[in-house]
Amino acid sequence: MLRVVIIKPSKYGMTGYVDRFRRGFMPNSTIPYIRSMTPAAIEGERIETYAIDEYVQTDLGYLDLLRNPSSPTLLAVVGVQSHQFQRSLDLAAFARANGVRHCVIGGPHPMTCDTSLLHNRGVSFAMAEAEMLWLPILRDAIRGELRPVYGRNQRWAQELQAPVLVPPSARDLRRYVVPMLGIYPARGCPFTCNFCSVIKIAGRQIRSQAIDVTMESLRKARAAGVRLVMFTSDNFNKYSEAPDLLEQMIAEKIRIPFFVQCDTQIALQEDFVSLLAKAGCFEMFVGVESFKRQTLLAAHKAQNHPSAYGEIVKLCRKYGIVSHFSNILGFPDDTAAGIREHLDVLRGLNPDAASFYILTPIPGTQQYDEFLAAGWITEQNLDRYDATTTTWRHPNLSSAELEDALFRCYRKFYTAGHILGTAFWTDLPKIRRSFRPKQLCSDFIPYIGHPIFTRFAAAKKMHPMSGGVSRVQVDSWSDYRELRRHRFGLDLVPLPKSLELSQADAELNRRAKIAI
Ligand code: SF4
């Protein structure tokens, strides 16, 4: 028998402790996908699977799965972003030191950044989408030997062959503020924003899974008690089969409230917004980033026209969907006065929710390469590349000014008047009628609970989007330092170089039908 332990790592927060929460806000999408791709047996060998989201583990009991295992064990640390990379190395080093023979680390960081410094040290790296690699990795683990690297020549497949999702257990669902599941009906984005890692991870061709697969995942999720679905595709309005999916959800009365991300061109798609609402969309997240056209052009986000942002708020309000605008502070031409002006304009438009992030050159992106070449990057610790703190020398703003601006924006946006106003227009009686009485509490969370928590977190200078409520400190960076030194010969992973696209991936991008 092979035991497979799938872990989505958390990150070392600013204090060096692992960020963990009693209740999570956002479910991780990668874990259910990998779990669902894991068969019960391969070539007659039974496989036993455990899936762990570290963000919502409030004790270290799950590490027992990696201690002196009695059966051959594979640790897969999945969905690893740059700010989680050092934590993933520590988990692998811990597992190896405790008798786990097979460890593999996959996700955005190993896909887009050069990890060769860490190769051939008893931990493997997966550099492509899981659908292309997971079965070969499982087979190699059963045969007794993993390769050092998987997927070097191609990051993404031409066709998306994703599985029907096995929903999390009731116990795991209880770890989140509302029982939630992330579903990824389509991947890829046609745009070229220079700060974005999505296009380096999933490419410019939008690839979608079969609608039947998404529908079956939704049915299973509903039966398992899931009460909110996050469609984590980056631009749901660019997914050409989205209307068919929504129509099927309506016809079948799926009735699970869901969240989508759309690009700003949704302003011109009223029929689509109406369809989203009929199918149960409760919130639309839109990356507006900046209100200055010049800033957007410099970031290669030419598809955003600030003059259209107001229309998005109007459309969402008309159809009863919460509008959530995501904003980036600290573009190279930003100033203190410019950020104040940004906040004034945003408050004038009055979307129901807003998130703010500090511009962060994410390793693997075009912007990272440019900032690195210009010598602007100051932060050497990858743990800090989570868009909540400063990592580079801004020409007009000090780190303190930017971090103050971040929390000031949250405080000034989420006033008591704003929170009550949003609760009023969302027409709670209508929401209550739409869904089952037993889920009343979960219906309230997105409309009132989250804004109140956001206001509270910002007052405490905690980033509200950092993962959940009620932080718990259990272990820290220093607990794993010796293991990391022993396994990888280093304390801090040096800032990596970005990986070039392979010929196959570049060709797929070139042939993408760019629907802009
Ligand atoms: S539109 Fe969004 S997902 Fe697409 S490249 Fe820009 S930031 Fe990334």
Boltz pocket constraint, residues with backbone or C-beta under 6 A from the ligand:
constraints:
  - pocket:
      binder: B
      contacts: [[A, 189], [A, 190], [A, 191], [A, 192], [A, 193], [A, 196], [A, 197], [A, 198], [A, 199], [A, 234], [A, 235], [A, 263], [A, 287], [A, 301]]
      max_distance: 6.0
